[in-house]
Each structure stands twice: as C-alpha cells, then as structure tokens.
C-alpha cells in the first residue's frame, strides 16, 4: 500500500499553491462570518483566494492555522494572568514571531 500512495504525492505538492497572507485573512474572516465547515461558501465569497484553491485546501489550511495558534495561545493565556511581569510577555511574543518566519 505505501508505494501506491506515495506515487500520488509529487503531483499534489507540485501543483500546490501556498496561501498568501490575504488568503489567510480571508479564510479567518470567512470562518468568523460563515463558520468553519462552510469552505465552499467561504471560497466563493472572497476574491482573495487563488482560482485553483479548493474547499479542501481551506479546510486543511484552517486546521494548520488552528494547530499553530493553539500552541501560541496556550502560552499567551498563561502569561496574560501574570500581569505583574509585562516585560516577560513581550520577550515571549518576540520569540514566537521568529518561529512564524520560518
């Protein structure tokens, strides 16, 4: 089984268009407005999306965003309770930003 599934991978990877910042913003706005799961509606509603983008792309991208947000959110909410240490908070978010660049 492994051989057949890996044969399909290169084509997907080669045709995959990375999400632009505009697309990520449109995706998050769409989820806010229409709800996660209405990927087709979100795709149709926003002009920012690439013409080749599919509802499945949106779903996958949203899952990835939520996964990376969950990590940084957990850190943030813990830090925000320690309001007596504001400098640690900013140092922390600076580190987080560097991670995102990669």
Secondary structure in CASP SS format (residue, H / E / C, confidence):
PFRMAT SS
TARGET T0000
AUTHOR 0000-0000-0000
METHOD secondary structure of the structure
MODEL  1
X C 1.00
X H 1.00
X H 1.00
X H 1.00
X H 1.00
X H 1.00
X H 1.00
X C 1.00
X H 1.00
X H 1.00
X H 1.00
X H 1.00
X H 1.00
X H 1.00
X H 1.00
X C 1.00
X C 1.00
X C 1.00
X C 1.00
X C 1.00
X H 1.00
X H 1.00
X H 1.00
X H 1.00
X H 1.00
X H 1.00
X H 1.00
X H 1.00
X H 1.00
X H 1.00
X H 1.00
X H 1.00
X H 1.00
X H 1.00
X C 1.00
X C 1.00
X C 1.00
X C 1.00
X H 1.00
X H 1.00
X H 1.00
X H 1.00
X H 1.00
X H 1.00
X H 1.00
X C 1.00
X C 1.00
X C 1.00
X C 1.00
X C 1.00
X C 1.00
X C 1.00
X C 1.00
X C 1.00
X H 1.00
X H 1.00
X H 1.00
X H 1.00
X H 1.00
X H 1.00
X H 1.00
X H 1.00
X H 1.00
X H 1.00
X H 1.00
X H 1.00
X H 1.00
X H 1.00
X H 1.00
X H 1.00
X H 1.00
X H 1.00
X H 1.00
X H 1.00
X H 1.00
X H 1.00
X H 1.00
X H 1.00
X H 1.00
X H 1.00
X H 1.00
X C 1.00
X C 1.00
X C 1.00
X C 1.00
X H 1.00
X H 1.00
X H 1.00
X H 1.00
X H 1.00
X H 1.00
X H 1.00
X H 1.00
X H 1.00
X H 1.00
X H 1.00
X H 1.00
X H 1.00
X H 1.00
X H 1.00
X H 1.00
X C 1.00
END
